[in-house]
Amino acid sequence: MRGGRTRRGGEGEDWEQAAAARFPAGPLAVVDVAADGRGLVAHGADGAEVPGERPAGRTVAGLLEWALRVRLGSARLHHYGKDGDPLLVLTDAAAAELGLPPAGRDEKTQYVARIGRLPDTHQQVKALAKEGWQLTRRGFGPWARIYREPEAGRRQCVQLCVLPWGALDGGGWKLPDGLAAPELARLLGTYARRVHTPRGSTAVSGLELVTALRPPTRPVRTGSGWTSGPVEGSRARVFDAAPPEVPDEHPLAADREDDAVLVTEAWDWHRPLTDRESAASFAVGLDVNMAFLAAAGRLNVPLSEPVHELNPAFDKKTPGSWRADLSGLVLDPLLPNPFTADGSAPTGPAWYSTAKLAYAVELGADVRPSEGWLRHESGPYLDPWHKRLRQAYVDTMAALGVPLDLADRDPAAFLDAMAALGEGDPAELAVLGAIKQTAKGTIGKFRERPRGLGYRPGQRWAALERPTWDPLVRALVIDTATVNLHRKLTRLHAELGTPPLAVLSDCAVFAAPGPSALDVLRRPDGSVCTALRLGVSPGHVKFEGSRPLAEIRELLADGANPARHIKTGGLVSADE
């Protein structure tokens, strides 16, 4: 395999081209009632009507059959992956035409959001079953996966997105109001082309992207036929995390001590102003673009279950949780301490991820863990996901008028372009927001907590049975983002004598003589410091907002974090 591409033996045809040719109608369609009111019309990912026959009949089963006939769907993203199921997005009018009930509170005649699905006794569910279609455990809700037994080994599955039931009203989606069906189809088609066909919330879509790029298994020929084997570098098995890593609801957390927890949360820190800062006129916030996504690139994460070891020798190449004492490490008091969530110095032994302990060694600590939960199989599992989302983000920013190299060519022009970003194409802005939420939500899914009706404390929940449930992955990403920012803040302070006065996750606030990002980053010779590098790329920074220093003093006097309020008109940016 080279660059994710292989040749089929004897065919001389690229598998990616062959896969794409299987779906001439594209990945999705937004289904609406035709303008003349006679039947349904389907708009493809480019907004145009899907060529060929229109959806016929007035049943959900008939619509599913149509989607398979016109060959909606998407090509797999990995040689051993699966092709993507077609997605049908039903407008309010289309749902009514198909006889789906409206949203409301009557469980017998309406879709009830509190329940999240139609009852199995509903006539629509019975009608599907009569036609040989089955529902997953999620049932018939806003995002429904409907399938039937494969014919000749060919998968038959269609996914529905039911707009009147609130499918796109939340979950990381923030769409412009009043979109017509063709416009909505183009917006979702852009996301599908750059990221992945939507499969629910942006977090769910992002996690499915991880698996699509790193499928867990592949076919393996044996002496007696074919069997399933793991794909190198993927997570194929389900295993529990270590007791310090799991959330409080997990059964493994029942007997642990209060201090036996791996605490991994982004910074929420601020400090009093220095005399020099008190003489400044403004406070300026700089925000790291897609910090968690940037941290995931080439990051070494676990691929196997944790092994408990006493007094292990620290190895920065081994992902895990380590108990160590970093209270003797003396760091710059004008910067947040990277080893606690509130930025204060550690006071005794605590649990740390490999990312944090490796940084402690870099800063001069003599690290001697007393115990650890270590993974001896690991690799850059998230790297393909990082590369695809990074490119999606960069392409979307370019479509909005902010190319990748603009900040390097002309920092002032970059700041102007970012200031005008909100005036751009609303559809592209919606895609940008969805990409940001996809990155953030995917990482959160690795530590998904129980939700929904019927859960009882101490029970296991469905997410625990996924190979992609591993809170250490989330910890390593967040901790790497924290370490990356602390390293940059240290460099900025050393180079310009400018420490942050507040940090919230990846937004840092600085005292400055003026209200611009350049008032923070400009060197005495007029050049721009790159310790915090302006730019579009994930990991680079953008201007987040500024406020007169008098307002910052008031916030500090009230015990509030200025980084939470530095952005004009609201809280910290949607990146968080």
Phi, psi and omega per residue, in radians:
M1 nan 2.418 3.113
R2 -2.375 2.068 3.140
G3 1.055 0.495 3.122
G4 1.412 0.148 -3.082
R5 -2.094 2.457 3.048
T6 -2.353 2.862 3.048
R7 -1.850 2.446 3.088
R8 -1.336 2.299 -3.100
G9 -1.012 2.163 3.056
G10 1.452 -0.336 -3.080
E11 -1.578 -0.515 -3.127
G12 1.137 0.449 -3.084
E13 -2.129 2.352 3.131
D14 -1.197 2.296 -3.077
W15 -1.117 -0.530 -3.132
E16 -1.180 -0.737 3.109
Q17 -1.146 -0.707 3.130
A18 -1.114 -0.707 -3.129
A19 -1.168 -0.754 -3.113
A20 -1.100 -0.589 -3.104
A21 -1.190 -0.278 -3.121
R22 -1.311 -0.223 -3.025
F23 -2.271 1.244 -3.092
P24 -1.159 -0.366 -3.098
A25 -1.504 -0.081 3.121
G26 1.610 3.132 -3.000
P27 -1.398 -0.418 -2.991
L28 -2.700 2.926 3.045
A29 -2.565 2.447 3.000
V30 -1.700 2.074 -3.031
V31 -1.735 2.244 -3.114
D32 -2.374 2.987 3.018
V33 -1.402 2.380 -3.127
A34 -1.030 2.697 -3.079
A35 -1.026 -0.562 -3.139
D36 -1.481 0.028 3.117
G37 1.361 0.096 -3.086
R38 -1.846 1.648 3.066
G39 1.446 -2.912 -3.029
L40 -1.874 2.719 3.044
V41 -2.342 2.520 -3.088
A42 -2.096 2.233 3.108
H43 -1.817 2.208 -3.103
G44 -1.390 -3.037 -3.025
A45 -1.121 -0.321 3.080
D46 -1.648 0.044 3.141
G47 1.600 -0.353 -3.131
A48 -1.370 2.791 3.101
E49 -1.133 2.399 3.110
V50 -1.062 2.191 -3.070
P51 -1.155 2.755 3.137
G52 1.621 -2.642 -3.077
E53 -1.192 2.535 3.010
R54 -1.419 2.741 3.044
P55 -0.994 2.260 -3.100
A56 -1.889 2.758 3.087
G57 1.390 3.095 -3.094
R58 -2.221 0.614 3.126
T59 -2.183 2.658 3.082
V60 -1.103 -0.725 -3.141
A61 -1.039 -0.719 3.108
G62 -1.110 -0.645 3.120
L63 -1.176 -0.665 3.103
L64 -1.112 -0.757 3.108
E65 -1.049 -0.727 3.134
W66 -1.076 -0.767 -3.125
A67 -1.024 -0.665 3.122
L68 -1.290 -0.628 -3.117
R69 -1.161 -0.755 -3.097
V70 -1.414 -0.073 3.077
R71 1.124 0.992 2.897
L72 -1.327 2.610 3.101
G73 2.609 -3.119 -3.119
S74 -2.410 2.572 -3.110
A75 -1.229 2.540 3.100
R76 -1.089 2.703 -3.086
L77 -1.738 -0.056 3.131
H78 -2.476 2.564 -3.094
H79 -0.933 -0.640 -3.112
Y80 -1.711 0.146 -3.128
G81 -1.451 -3.041 3.122
K82 -1.960 2.524 3.027
D83 -1.081 2.602 -3.108
G84 -1.393 2.372 3.107
D85 -1.161 2.606 3.050
P86 -1.139 2.569 3.086
L87 -2.008 2.216 3.048
L88 -1.964 2.110 3.137
V89 -1.775 2.092 -3.059
L90 -1.751 2.100 3.023
T91 -1.243 2.982 3.107
D92 -0.981 -0.789 -3.093
A93 -1.157 -0.712 -3.131
A94 -1.153 -0.721 3.125
A95 -1.061 -0.734 3.110
A96 -1.139 -0.709 3.128
E97 -1.071 -0.586 -3.129
L98 -1.491 -0.010 3.088
G99 1.458 0.242 3.092
L100 -1.307 2.467 -3.078
P101 -1.261 2.674 3.058
P102 -1.291 2.908 3.052
A103 -1.322 2.530 -3.138
G104 -3.126 -2.660 -3.083
R105 -2.049 -0.137 -3.110
D106 -1.524 1.891 -3.049
E107 -1.132 -0.383 -3.105
K108 -1.461 -0.574 -3.022
T109 -2.081 -0.095 -3.059
Q110 -2.359 2.859 2.992
Y111 -1.447 2.202 -3.082
V112 -1.878 2.023 -3.056
A113 -1.051 -0.596 -3.125
R114 -1.053 -0.607 3.137
I115 -1.472 -0.661 3.033
G116 1.507 0.087 -3.124
R117 -2.885 2.770 3.003
L118 -1.288 2.542 3.069
P119 -1.126 2.663 -3.128
D120 -1.098 -0.317 3.133
T121 -1.520 -0.041 -3.106
H122 -1.161 2.549 -3.074
Q123 -1.070 -0.543 3.126
Q124 -1.196 -0.697 3.108
V125 -1.163 -0.729 3.122
K126 -1.120 -0.659 -3.126
A127 -1.140 -0.659 3.100
L128 -1.144 -0.781 3.140
A129 -1.059 -0.661 3.138
K130 -1.092 -0.538 3.139
E131 -1.577 0.123 3.083
G132 1.559 0.168 -3.132
W133 -1.643 2.584 3.141
Q134 -2.186 2.733 3.100
L135 -1.938 2.600 3.028
T136 -1.288 3.113 -3.130
R137 -1.065 -0.377 3.109
R138 -1.158 -0.423 3.107
G139 1.354 -2.944 -3.119
F140 -1.634 1.600 3.125
G141 -2.212 -2.792 -3.111
P142 -1.004 -0.630 3.054
W143 -2.090 1.801 -3.056
A144 -1.990 2.317 3.052
R145 -1.854 2.051 -3.010
I146 -2.108 2.276 -3.031
Y147 -2.513 2.925 2.975
R148 -2.483 2.958 -3.057
E149 -1.020 2.374 -3.101
P150 -1.040 2.564 3.044
E151 -1.900 2.193 -3.129
A152 0.942 0.649 3.102
G153 1.343 0.067 -3.096
R154 -1.686 2.205 -3.109
R155 -1.116 2.405 3.085
Q156 -2.227 1.718 -3.075
C157 -2.608 2.378 3.119
V158 -2.299 2.480 3.118
Q159 -1.953 2.422 3.135
L160 -1.941 2.496 3.016
C161 -2.155 1.899 -2.991
V162 -1.750 1.780 -3.036
L163 -1.087 -0.731 -3.122
P164 -1.144 -0.216 3.083
W165 -1.695 0.198 3.022
G166 1.477 0.401 -3.054
A167 -1.035 -0.614 -3.093
L168 -1.995 0.348 -3.127
D169 -1.478 -0.165 -3.124
G170 -2.815 -2.610 3.097
G171 1.135 0.525 -3.136
G172 1.603 -0.187 3.098
W173 -1.549 2.267 3.062
K174 -2.393 1.589 -2.991
L175 -1.721 2.643 3.071
P176 -1.042 2.593 3.117
D177 -1.271 2.596 2.968
G178 1.262 0.426 3.126
L179 -1.200 2.266 2.990
A180 -1.297 2.845 -3.072
A181 -0.970 -0.772 3.128
P182 -1.103 -0.658 3.140
E183 -1.190 -0.717 3.102
L184 -1.124 -0.684 3.119
A185 -1.091 -0.734 3.117
R186 -1.136 -0.716 -3.136
L187 -1.097 -0.893 -3.133
L188 -1.179 -0.560 3.088
G189 -1.152 -0.645 3.085
T190 -1.119 -0.770 3.095
Y191 -1.095 -0.741 -3.135
A192 -1.104 -0.697 -3.115
R193 -1.215 -0.720 -3.068
R194 -1.503 -0.541 -3.043
V195 -2.066 -1.335 -3.023
H196 -3.033 2.633 3.053
T197 -1.069 2.232 -3.118
P198 -0.947 2.433 -3.129
R199 -2.241 0.254 -3.070
G200 2.524 -2.411 3.050
S201 -1.098 2.903 3.073
T202 -1.096 -0.565 3.096
A203 -1.136 -0.798 3.093
V204 -1.080 -0.769 3.136
S205 -1.077 -0.708 3.133
G206 -1.153 -0.686 3.129
L207 -1.196 -0.655 3.080
E208 -1.160 -0.556 3.060
L209 -1.109 -0.722 3.093
V210 -0.970 -0.849 -3.099
T211 -1.219 -0.613 3.110
A212 -1.119 -0.596 -3.136
L213 -1.508 -0.387 3.115
R214 -2.276 1.204 -3.123
P215 -1.059 2.496 -3.031
P216 -1.276 -0.533 -3.014
T217 -2.324 2.887 3.085
R218 -2.521 2.756 3.097
P219 -1.287 2.416 3.140
V220 -2.248 2.236 3.130
R221 -1.440 2.314 3.069
T222 -2.121 3.099 -3.141
G223 -1.095 -0.446 -3.096
S224 -1.852 0.123 3.139
G225 2.413 -2.589 -3.093
W226 -1.879 2.522 3.044
T227 -2.429 -3.136 -3.106
S228 -1.814 2.326 3.102
G229 -2.283 2.831 -3.108
P230 -1.264 2.650 3.001
V231 -1.592 2.236 -3.120
E232 -1.000 2.301 3.121
G233 1.534 -0.021 -3.132
S234 -1.860 2.972 3.089
R235 -1.827 1.891 -3.069
A236 -1.836 -0.305 -3.034
R237 -1.987 2.674 3.045
V238 -1.652 2.256 3.071
F239 -2.591 2.629 3.134
D240 -1.293 2.659 3.021
A241 -1.386 -3.141 3.121
A242 -1.425 2.667 -3.127
P243 -0.931 -0.690 3.136
P244 -1.173 -0.311 -2.996
E245 -1.631 -0.407 -2.969
V246 -1.364 2.673 3.050
P247 -1.212 2.911 -3.034
D248 -1.048 -0.482 -3.088
E249 -1.298 -0.279 -3.036
H250 -1.248 2.470 3.112
P251 -0.962 -0.555 -3.136
L252 -1.218 -0.237 -3.127
A253 -1.544 -0.098 -2.988
A254 -1.064 -0.683 -3.010
D255 -1.918 0.161 -3.079
R256 -1.444 2.690 3.101
E257 -1.330 2.783 -3.093
D258 -1.073 -0.546 -3.105
D259 -1.622 0.120 -3.109
A260 -1.747 0.756 -3.066
V261 -2.183 2.319 2.999
L262 -1.363 1.821 -3.103
V263 -1.572 1.970 -3.131
T264 -2.279 1.671 3.060
E265 -2.405 2.644 -3.128
A266 -1.174 2.763 -3.081
W267 -1.035 2.481 2.880
D268 -2.409 1.633 -2.913
W269 -2.516 2.502 2.964
H270 -2.710 2.875 -3.085
R271 -2.524 2.951 3.070
P272 -1.147 2.701 3.103
L273 -1.271 2.527 2.967
T274 -1.414 2.958 3.109
D275 -1.065 -0.711 3.136
R276 -1.102 -0.750 3.140
E277 -1.174 -0.591 -3.136
S278 -1.120 -0.415 3.141
A279 -1.474 -0.128 -3.136
A280 -1.321 2.859 -3.114
S281 -1.703 -0.469 -3.024
F282 -2.375 2.851 2.888
A283 -2.068 2.343 -3.055
V284 -2.147 2.310 3.110
G285 -1.775 2.346 3.040
L286 -2.093 2.291 -3.032
D287 -2.048 2.351 3.124
V288 -1.365 2.217 3.090
N289 -1.188 2.201 2.971
M290 0.793 0.925 -3.016
A291 -1.042 -0.731 -3.127
F292 -1.177 -0.680 3.100
L293 -1.103 -0.793 3.123
A294 -1.044 -0.657 -3.116
A295 -1.205 -0.438 -3.059
A296 -1.362 -0.322 -3.104
G297 -1.105 2.150 3.100
R298 1.073 0.230 -3.116
L299 -1.249 2.314 3.130
N300 -1.432 1.981 -3.080
V301 -2.158 2.822 -3.050
P302 -1.225 2.548 3.040
L303 -2.143 0.094 -3.100
S304 -2.500 3.071 -3.075
E305 -1.287 2.755 3.124
P306 -1.300 2.529 3.069
V307 -2.094 2.220 -3.110
H308 -1.452 2.287 3.138
E309 -2.389 2.478 3.083
L310 -1.713 2.433 3.120
N311 0.838 0.877 -3.127
P312 -1.306 2.595 2.998
A313 -1.316 2.265 -3.078
F314 -1.185 2.366 3.102
D315 -2.357 2.010 -3.073
K316 -1.195 -0.186 3.116
K317 -1.583 -0.064 -3.113
T318 -1.846 1.919 3.090
P319 -1.149 2.455 3.119
G320 3.012 -3.073 3.046
S321 -1.983 2.310 -3.047
W322 -2.229 2.391 3.053
R323 -1.685 2.118 -3.068
A324 -2.632 2.875 -3.134
D325 -1.951 1.956 3.123
L326 -1.918 0.265 -3.070
S327 -1.192 -0.323 -3.139
G328 -1.523 -0.049 -3.129
L329 -1.452 2.015 -3.098
V330 -1.650 2.143 -3.108
L331 -2.164 3.005 -3.128
D332 -1.036 2.050 -3.102
P333 -1.244 -0.231 3.115
L334 -1.457 -0.084 3.084
L335 -2.005 2.669 3.072
P336 -1.162 2.463 3.083
N337 -1.228 2.262 -3.059
P338 -1.321 -0.053 -3.008
F339 -1.825 0.121 3.038
T340 -2.442 2.706 -3.110
A341 -1.242 -0.508 -3.140
D342 -1.644 0.086 3.074
G343 1.375 0.083 3.093
S344 -1.476 2.860 -3.134
A345 -1.297 2.492 3.058
P346 -1.068 2.586 -3.114
T347 -1.948 -0.012 -3.130
G348 3.096 -2.947 -3.133
P349 -1.050 2.534 3.109
A350 -2.744 2.946 3.097
W351 -1.580 2.354 -3.138
Y352 -2.341 2.623 3.016
S353 -1.365 2.904 3.099
T354 -0.982 -0.672 -3.110
A355 -1.050 -0.735 -3.122
K356 -1.239 -0.769 -3.106
L357 -1.185 -0.622 3.087
A358 -1.085 -0.647 3.109
Y359 -1.235 -0.633 3.080
A360 -1.052 -0.712 3.079
V361 -1.096 -0.739 3.110
E362 -1.032 -0.599 -3.129
L363 -1.491 0.018 3.039
G364 1.825 0.150 -3.131
A365 -1.318 2.546 3.003
D366 -1.618 1.643 -2.991
V367 -1.528 2.089 3.107
R368 -2.329 1.501 -3.099
P369 -1.099 2.485 3.079
S370 -1.519 -0.449 3.060
E371 -2.806 2.908 3.129
G372 -2.759 2.700 2.976
W373 -1.991 1.831 -2.894
L374 -2.020 2.641 3.099
R375 -1.983 2.192 -3.063
H376 -1.769 0.060 2.934
E377 -2.143 2.255 -3.072
S378 -2.746 2.973 3.116
G379 3.071 3.069 -3.111
P380 -1.426 1.064 -3.022
Y381 -0.973 -0.662 -3.051
L382 -1.533 -0.009 -3.014
D383 -1.093 -0.768 3.093
P384 -1.078 -0.694 3.075
W385 -1.060 -0.780 3.116
H386 -1.038 -0.812 -3.088
K387 -1.123 -0.742 -3.111
R388 -1.198 -0.774 -3.141
L389 -1.193 -0.664 3.099
R390 -1.036 -0.812 -3.139
Q391 -1.127 -0.668 3.105
A392 -1.068 -0.750 3.132
Y393 -1.127 -0.817 -3.120
V394 -1.112 -0.751 3.136
D395 -1.114 -0.685 -3.132
T396 -1.202 -0.724 3.080
M397 -1.082 -0.697 3.104
A398 -1.109 -0.695 3.100
A399 -1.112 -0.436 3.116
L400 -1.610 0.130 3.041
G401 1.626 0.293 3.125
V402 -2.200 1.499 -3.112
P403 -1.222 2.840 -3.006
L404 -1.055 -0.635 -3.033
D405 -1.669 0.101 -3.019
L406 -1.099 -0.760 -3.090
A407 -1.114 -0.635 3.116
D408 -1.226 -0.631 -3.138
R409 -1.318 -0.719 -3.033
D410 -2.699 1.595 -3.088
P411 -0.989 -0.680 -3.132
A412 -1.153 -0.704 3.118
A413 -1.138 -0.634 3.078
F414 -1.084 -0.798 -3.140
L415 -1.115 -0.659 3.094
D416 -1.141 -0.752 -3.136
A417 -1.122 -0.666 3.111
M418 -1.207 -0.620 3.112
A419 -1.134 -0.525 -3.119
A420 -1.629 0.089 -3.035
L421 -1.016 -0.698 -3.102
G422 -1.133 -0.227 3.108
E423 -1.585 0.035 -3.100
G424 -1.328 -3.059 -3.122
D425 -1.000 2.101 -3.107
P426 -1.008 -0.596 3.138
A427 -1.183 -0.757 3.106
E428 -1.154 -0.634 3.077
L429 -1.113 -0.653 3.097
A430 -1.159 -0.684 3.082
V431 -1.129 -0.726 3.112
L432 -1.037 -0.829 3.119
G433 -1.063 -0.683 3.138
A434 -1.170 -0.645 3.110
I435 -1.135 -0.764 3.097
K436 -1.036 -0.802 -3.117
Q437 -1.221 -0.508 3.071
T438 -1.115 -0.790 -3.140
A439 -1.087 -0.856 -3.118
K440 -1.152 -0.789 -3.068
G441 -1.181 -0.603 3.118
T442 -1.053 -0.801 -3.132
I443 -1.111 -0.682 3.092
G444 -1.104 -0.544 -3.119
K445 -1.126 -0.419 3.127
F446 -1.197 -0.238 3.073
R447 -2.261 0.654 -3.074
E448 -1.049 2.304 3.138
R449 -1.659 2.899 -3.131
P450 -1.164 2.556 3.084
R451 -2.674 2.884 3.114
G452 1.680 3.051 -3.094
L453 -1.316 2.581 2.988
G454 1.587 -0.092 -3.127
Y455 -1.344 2.416 3.071
R456 -2.086 2.379 -3.133
P457 -0.921 2.405 3.141
G458 1.621 -0.253 3.103
Q459 -1.423 2.738 2.949
R460 -1.331 2.757 3.113
W461 -2.271 2.922 -2.926
A462 -1.007 -0.685 -3.068
A463 -1.059 -0.451 -3.111
L464 -1.175 -0.280 -3.118
E465 -1.640 0.223 3.069
R466 -1.687 2.458 2.987
P467 -1.081 -0.333 -3.117
T468 -1.649 0.245 3.015
W469 -1.708 1.930 3.135
D470 -2.810 1.740 -3.071
P471 -1.090 -0.321 3.086
L472 -1.171 -0.556 3.083
V473 -1.064 -0.837 3.091
R474 -1.027 -0.778 -3.125
A475 -1.066 -0.759 -3.122
L476 -1.132 -0.673 3.126
V477 -1.169 -0.870 -3.117
I478 -1.109 -0.763 -3.129
D479 -1.150 -0.644 3.084
T480 -1.136 -0.693 3.081
A481 -1.093 -0.722 3.109
T482 -1.113 -0.790 3.127
V483 -1.089 -0.771 3.128
N484 -1.004 -0.776 -3.113
L485 -1.205 -0.730 3.130
H486 -1.074 -0.695 3.117
R487 -1.076 -0.713 -3.141
K488 -1.243 -0.697 3.116
L489 -1.132 -0.645 3.097
T490 -1.112 -0.747 3.127
R491 -1.145 -0.732 3.125
L492 -1.094 -0.753 3.131
H493 -1.108 -0.727 -3.138
A494 -1.170 -0.634 -3.044
E495 -1.446 -0.716 -3.046
L496 -2.008 -0.122 -3.078
G497 1.230 0.481 -3.070
T498 -2.066 1.722 3.067
P499 -1.564 2.785 3.049
P500 -1.315 2.598 3.040
L501 -1.757 -0.208 3.097
A502 -2.800 2.596 3.059
V503 -2.459 2.369 2.964
L504 -2.235 1.899 -3.066
S505 0.975 -1.864 -3.122
D506 -2.007 0.385 3.007
C507 -1.876 2.077 -3.141
A508 -1.965 2.459 -3.096
V509 -2.012 2.388 -3.094
F510 -2.265 2.554 2.948
A511 -1.288 2.464 -3.062
A512 -2.646 2.731 3.118
P513 -1.288 -0.327 -3.135
G514 -2.444 3.084 -3.003
P515 -1.586 0.128 -3.056
S516 -1.765 2.737 3.018
A517 -1.038 -0.585 3.141
L518 -1.187 -0.385 3.069
D519 -1.227 -0.330 3.052
V520 -1.574 -0.699 -2.910
L521 -1.724 -0.183 -3.076
R522 -1.302 2.286 3.057
R523 -1.359 2.875 3.111
P524 -0.999 -0.511 3.133
D525 -1.467 0.057 3.099
G526 1.652 -0.249 3.095
S527 -1.313 2.932 -3.063
V528 -1.823 2.215 3.105
C529 -1.165 2.453 -3.115
T530 -1.921 0.223 3.052
A531 -1.030 -0.794 2.875
L532 -1.918 1.838 -2.946
R533 -1.592 2.122 3.063
L534 -1.120 2.456 3.073
G535 2.749 2.996 -3.108
V536 -1.413 -0.562 -3.002
S537 -0.973 2.440 3.009
P538 -0.945 2.300 -3.048
G539 1.755 -0.397 3.019
H540 -1.473 3.059 -3.030
V541 -2.083 2.772 3.053
K542 -2.302 2.859 3.065
F543 -1.235 2.267 -3.102
E544 -1.808 -0.486 -3.139
G545 2.690 2.928 3.081
S546 -2.548 2.699 3.102
R547 -2.542 2.639 3.071
P548 -1.003 2.511 -3.074
L549 -1.083 -0.477 3.109
A550 -1.033 -0.656 3.104
E551 -1.199 -0.620 3.123
I552 -1.130 -0.698 3.100
R553 -1.037 -0.727 3.137
E554 -1.119 -0.736 3.119
L555 -1.094 -0.769 3.133
L556 -1.119 -0.676 3.123
A557 -1.111 -0.514 3.107
D558 -1.527 0.024 -3.130
G559 1.372 0.247 -3.112
A560 -1.581 2.640 3.095
N561 -1.470 2.013 -3.132
P562 -1.039 -0.488 3.140
A563 -1.148 -0.388 3.115
R564 -1.318 -0.341 -3.024
H565 -2.165 0.217 -3.045
I566 -1.310 -0.450 -3.114
K567 -1.334 2.299 -3.101
T568 -1.023 2.182 3.026
G569 1.455 0.159 3.116
G570 3.080 -2.798 -3.075
L571 -1.523 -2.897 -3.114
V572 -1.099 2.760 -2.953
S573 -1.124 2.914 -3.111
A574 -1.144 -0.251 3.058
D575 -0.986 -0.458 -3.130
E576 -1.736 nan nan
